[in-house]
Structure formats: C-alpha cells, structure tokens
Amino acid sequence: MAKDKNYKGMVSEVDPIAIRKLYYEYRMTNQEISNMTWETKANINKILNQGIKYYNPWIEHHLTEQLHQVFEDMLKKHIFNETSDDLSTCYLIKNNLTGRICFIWYDADSVHCLFDEDISLDLKTLAHSEHMDIYNELDYKVLEISETDSILKEPHIALTQISKKLFTKASRVRKMSSAEYANFLGFKGYLTERDTNRDSKIINFLEEHTIDGLVYLSSLPENQWIRNYASRCGMSLEDFLDYYGYKKSKYDYNYVSQRKNEK
C-alpha cells in the first residue's frame, strides 16, 4: 500500500514495544516494519536498540466484527497479506512457527497489532486447523503443486521434477532435512518419481489381475516383483493382498485362461 508521497513518518507514531515483539517473536524484518511506518530501516534499528520515550501504542486487545471477518476469511483461504477493496488498509497475518499468530492492520495514519494472547479462541482454533500458525506461503505452494500417495497406507508427499525443486528450497529455508520437512507437512515421508512401490501402483496391478473378486497371479517373471516386495514387508503374498483388501485365488491366471479355453 502506498502512503501519501508527502508523508515522511514520525518517530512518535511507532510503538517500540510492538516493534520488538514483531521483530523478535514474529520474525518481521526491519524492512517490513519500515514499509508499514514509512520510517527508515536505520530508525527502526535505533528503536529496536534504544526505544523511545513518547510513542503511539499499536497494541489492540480485541477485533471489531468487521476485522474479525476479514482475518477469518484470510485464515480459511491461507492468505497472509491482503488489501482492502479501496486500497486504503493492509491486513497481515504473522506467525512465529511455534503456534502463535499475530494480526496486523495499518493505513496511512496508524498501525494496529493484535497478538496471540488477545486473539479469540475461535480464530486461534481455525488458524491451527488450517496450519496458518506454523506454515508460510512457501509451504502452501509446495502442497499446492505436489501430489499425494502412500506406502503401506502411510501418506507420503509425491514429488515431481517441478515440485521437488520447491520442496528442497522450502526445506532448506526451514533448515530441515527432506524427511523432516515431509513430516512437518503432515506426511510419513516423501516419494520421488524413482519410487515405484507406491500403493497406487500396487492397487492398479491387483485390479488388473482381479477376476470375480479374486486375484490371480501366475508365476511369470513379470509378477515376481510383488512377491518380493511382500516378502521385504515381512508378509506372505496372501497376507499382503489381504492387507490391501484383496483375496488371492489358489489358482494362477494361466489356469483360469486354460479353463476358459476348455469351456
């Protein structure tokens, strides 16, 4: 949001207490704070280090009904930065990655902050259910362009060449390994295009070999992979098929074909 070109900002219009909370607890940069106040980054640094005697407080303790609706909509839509229809007011949601959130709204004349301790329970519950209290824009982008699959019914994030690059970038931003970041996003692990023993492939294979509700598997070499995989999972083939809700016929597919030909 652009302020009036003649507006220069005044030190008395900033709140050192709120600035310190935003900077140290909610990871706002001095550039972001400068953009809200029209103060220079140098002045923001001075305020962070020295404070000021007289100031205009930013901290609010409740929301109006209109503001409540604005931030509720932002939480539901996973929006961290929004502008009013008339472009006069900016709305921000910040989190500290540990479950605490902050609402900010500002215009050309003032800045207001509602910190986690004063946010209503319904909005904090919504933020938690939507992961807005720990995720950021990059996390949601990773989820948006990625697919999901599973291994032994455990959900995994399935990465393509495009989503893998963004996934790697996001994990590095958070200083996490790929496995840790997949867990952070709510998955047991991650899959790349090289991982073929995923549940979707197994289900498709079993469906192709199902006749009248029973799975028929010949001893041909192209079918050995599923027997080997079941063994690596510590199950017999019958138990493995039962795990996925299928029943194995005591006859193989060649027998069924032969019987059909005889008939």
C-alpha positions as CSV (number, residue, x, y, z in Angstrom):
1,M,0.0,0.0,0.0
2,A,1.4,3.4,-1.0
3,K,1.3,6.2,1.5
4,D,0.8,9.9,0.5
5,K,4.0,11.0,-1.2
6,N,4.4,13.9,1.2
7,Y,4.1,11.6,4.2
8,K,7.5,11.2,6.0
9,G,6.5,9.5,9.2
10,M,7.3,10.5,12.7
11,V,9.1,8.6,15.5
12,S,6.2,9.3,17.8
13,E,3.9,7.3,15.5
14,V,5.7,4.0,16.1
15,D,5.5,1.7,19.1
16,P,8.8,0.2,20.3
17,I,7.1,-2.5,22.4
18,A,5.1,-3.8,19.5
19,I,8.1,-3.5,17.1
20,R,10.2,-5.6,19.4
21,K,7.5,-8.3,19.6
22,L,7.1,-8.3,15.8
23,Y,10.8,-8.4,15.2
24,Y,11.9,-10.9,17.8
25,E,8.8,-13.1,18.2
26,Y,7.2,-13.0,14.8
27,R,10.2,-12.7,12.5
28,M,9.2,-9.5,10.8
29,T,12.2,-7.8,9.2
30,N,13.1,-4.2,9.8
31,Q,12.3,-3.6,6.1
32,E,8.8,-4.9,6.6
33,I,8.3,-2.8,9.7
34,S,9.7,0.2,7.8
35,N,7.2,-0.4,5.0
36,M,4.3,-0.1,7.5
37,T,5.6,3.0,9.2
38,W,7.4,4.9,6.4
39,E,10.4,5.0,8.9
40,T,13.8,4.2,7.5
41,K,15.4,0.9,8.4
42,A,18.1,2.8,10.3
43,N,15.4,4.4,12.5
44,I,13.7,1.1,13.1
45,N,17.1,-0.3,14.2
46,K,17.5,2.6,16.6
47,I,14.1,2.0,18.0
48,L,14.8,-1.7,18.4
49,N,18.0,-1.0,20.3
50,Q,17.2,2.2,22.2
51,G,13.4,2.6,22.3
52,I,11.7,6.0,22.6
53,K,10.1,7.9,25.4
54,Y,6.9,9.0,23.8
55,Y,5.1,6.9,21.3
56,N,1.7,6.0,19.8
57,P,0.7,2.5,21.0
58,W,-0.1,-0.1,18.3
59,I,-1.3,-3.0,20.5
60,E,-5.0,-3.7,20.4
61,H,-6.9,-6.2,22.6
62,H,-9.9,-7.1,20.5
63,L,-11.3,-7.0,17.0
64,T,-14.3,-5.3,15.6
65,E,-16.9,-7.6,13.9
66,Q,-15.7,-6.4,10.5
67,L,-12.0,-7.1,11.3
68,H,-12.9,-10.5,12.8
69,Q,-14.5,-11.4,9.4
70,V,-11.5,-10.2,7.5
71,F,-9.0,-12.3,9.4
72,E,-11.3,-15.3,9.5
73,D,-11.5,-15.2,5.7
74,M,-7.7,-14.9,5.4
75,L,-7.2,-17.9,7.6
76,K,-9.6,-20.0,5.6
77,K,-8.0,-19.0,2.3
78,H,-4.4,-19.3,3.5
79,I,-3.7,-15.6,2.8
80,F,-1.0,-13.8,4.8
81,N,-1.2,-10.4,3.1
82,E,-4.5,-8.7,2.0
83,T,-5.6,-5.2,1.0
84,S,-9.0,-3.6,1.4
85,D,-11.1,-3.0,-1.7
86,D,-10.4,0.7,-1.6
87,L,-6.7,0.0,-1.1
88,S,-6.6,2.1,2.0
89,T,-5.8,-0.6,4.5
90,C,-3.4,-3.5,4.6
91,Y,-4.0,-6.7,6.6
92,L,-1.2,-9.1,7.6
93,I,-1.1,-12.4,9.4
94,K,2.3,-13.3,11.0
95,N,3.2,-16.5,12.9
96,N,6.3,-17.5,14.9
97,L,6.3,-21.1,13.6
98,T,5.5,-22.4,17.1
99,G,1.8,-22.0,17.0
100,R,1.5,-18.3,17.9
101,I,-0.1,-15.8,15.5
102,C,-0.5,-12.1,15.2
103,F,-2.9,-9.9,13.2
104,I,-1.8,-6.5,11.9
105,W,-3.8,-3.9,10.1
106,Y,-2.5,-0.5,9.0
107,D,-3.2,2.5,6.8
108,A,-1.5,5.8,6.0
109,D,-2.1,7.1,9.6
110,S,-1.8,4.3,12.0
111,V,-0.7,0.7,12.7
112,H,-2.6,-1.8,14.9
113,C,-1.5,-5.2,16.2
114,L,-3.4,-8.0,17.9
115,F,-1.1,-10.5,19.4
116,D,-1.7,-14.2,20.1
117,E,-2.6,-13.7,23.8
118,D,-5.6,-11.5,22.8
119,I,-6.8,-13.4,19.8
120,S,-10.2,-15.1,20.3
121,L,-10.2,-18.9,20.8
122,D,-12.3,-19.5,17.6
123,L,-9.8,-17.7,15.4
124,K,-6.8,-19.5,17.1
125,T,-8.6,-22.8,16.6
126,L,-9.2,-22.0,13.0
127,A,-5.6,-21.0,12.5
128,H,-4.4,-24.2,14.0
129,S,-6.7,-26.4,11.9
130,E,-5.6,-24.6,8.7
131,H,-1.9,-24.7,9.8
132,M,-1.7,-20.9,9.5
133,D,0.0,-20.8,12.9
134,I,3.1,-22.7,11.5
135,Y,3.0,-22.7,7.7
136,N,4.1,-19.9,5.4
137,E,3.4,-19.0,1.8
138,L,6.1,-21.3,0.5
139,D,4.8,-24.3,2.4
140,Y,1.3,-23.9,0.9
141,K,2.8,-23.6,-2.5
142,V,4.7,-26.9,-2.1
143,L,1.4,-28.6,-1.1
144,E,-0.4,-26.9,-4.0
145,I,1.8,-28.2,-6.7
146,S,2.6,-31.6,-5.2
147,E,0.6,-34.9,-5.3
148,T,0.0,-37.4,-2.5
149,D,0.4,-41.2,-2.5
150,S,1.1,-43.8,0.2
151,I,3.4,-46.6,1.1
152,L,1.7,-49.4,3.0
153,K,-1.2,-47.0,3.6
154,E,1.1,-44.4,5.2
155,P,0.5,-41.0,3.5
156,H,3.5,-39.6,1.6
157,I,4.0,-36.4,-0.4
158,A,4.7,-37.4,-4.1
159,L,7.2,-35.0,-5.8
160,T,7.5,-34.3,-9.5
161,Q,10.6,-32.6,-11.0
162,I,8.9,-29.2,-10.6
163,S,7.6,-29.7,-7.0
164,K,10.9,-31.4,-5.9
165,K,12.8,-28.2,-6.5
166,L,10.4,-26.1,-4.5
167,F,10.2,-28.8,-1.8
168,T,14.0,-28.7,-1.5
169,K,14.1,-24.9,-1.3
170,A,11.4,-24.8,1.4
171,S,13.2,-27.5,3.5
172,R,16.4,-25.5,3.3
173,V,14.6,-22.3,4.4
174,R,13.5,-24.1,7.5
175,K,16.9,-25.8,7.9
176,M,15.3,-29.3,7.8
177,S,16.2,-32.5,6.0
178,S,13.8,-33.7,3.3
179,A,12.4,-36.3,5.7
180,E,11.9,-33.8,8.5
181,Y,10.2,-31.3,6.1
182,A,7.8,-34.0,4.8
183,N,6.9,-34.8,8.4
184,F,6.4,-31.1,9.1
185,L,3.9,-31.0,6.2
186,G,2.0,-33.9,7.8
187,F,3.3,-36.8,5.8
188,K,5.1,-40.0,6.8
189,G,7.8,-39.3,4.1
190,Y,8.3,-38.2,0.6
191,L,8.3,-40.0,-2.8
192,T,10.2,-39.1,-6.0
193,E,9.5,-40.4,-9.5
194,R,12.0,-43.2,-8.8
195,D,9.9,-44.7,-6.0
196,T,7.7,-47.2,-7.8
197,N,6.5,-49.4,-4.9
198,R,3.7,-46.9,-4.0
199,D,0.2,-48.0,-3.1
200,S,-1.3,-46.6,-6.3
201,K,0.8,-48.8,-8.4
202,I,0.1,-51.9,-6.3
203,I,-3.7,-51.2,-6.4
204,N,-3.6,-50.8,-10.1
205,F,-1.7,-54.1,-10.5
206,L,-4.1,-56.0,-8.3
207,E,-7.1,-54.6,-10.1
208,E,-5.7,-55.7,-13.4
209,H,-5.3,-59.3,-12.1
210,T,-8.7,-59.5,-10.3
211,I,-11.4,-61.7,-11.7
212,D,-14.7,-62.2,-9.9
213,G,-13.3,-60.7,-6.7
214,L,-10.2,-62.9,-6.6
215,V,-6.6,-62.0,-7.6
216,Y,-5.0,-64.5,-10.0
217,L,-1.2,-64.3,-10.2
218,S,0.9,-66.6,-12.4
219,S,4.5,-67.5,-11.7
220,L,5.7,-65.5,-14.7
221,P,8.8,-63.3,-14.2
222,E,6.8,-60.0,-14.6
223,N,4.8,-60.9,-11.4
224,Q,7.7,-61.7,-9.2
225,W,8.2,-58.1,-8.0
226,I,5.1,-58.2,-5.9
227,R,6.0,-61.4,-4.2
228,N,9.5,-60.0,-3.5
229,Y,8.0,-56.7,-2.2
230,A,5.6,-58.6,0.1
231,S,8.5,-60.6,1.5
232,R,10.5,-57.4,2.1
233,C,7.5,-56.1,4.0
234,G,7.6,-59.2,6.2
235,M,4.3,-60.7,4.8
236,S,3.3,-63.7,2.8
237,L,1.7,-62.9,-0.5
238,E,-1.7,-63.9,0.8
239,D,-1.3,-61.6,3.9
240,F,0.0,-58.8,1.7
241,L,-3.1,-59.0,-0.6
242,D,-5.4,-59.2,2.5
243,Y,-3.7,-56.0,3.9
244,Y,-5.0,-54.2,0.8
245,G,-8.4,-55.8,0.9
246,Y,-7.9,-58.5,-1.8
247,K,-8.1,-62.2,-1.8
248,K,-5.7,-64.5,-3.7
249,S,-7.1,-67.3,-5.7
250,K,-5.4,-70.7,-5.2
251,Y,-5.2,-71.0,-8.9
252,D,-3.0,-68.8,-11.1
253,Y,-4.1,-66.8,-14.1
254,N,-2.8,-69.4,-16.6
255,Y,-5.2,-72.0,-15.0
256,V,-8.2,-69.6,-15.4
257,S,-7.3,-68.9,-19.1
258,Q,-7.0,-72.6,-19.7
259,R,-10.3,-73.4,-18.2
260,K,-12.0,-70.6,-20.2
261,N,-10.5,-72.1,-23.4
262,E,-11.7,-75.5,-22.5
263,K,-15.2,-74.2,-22.0
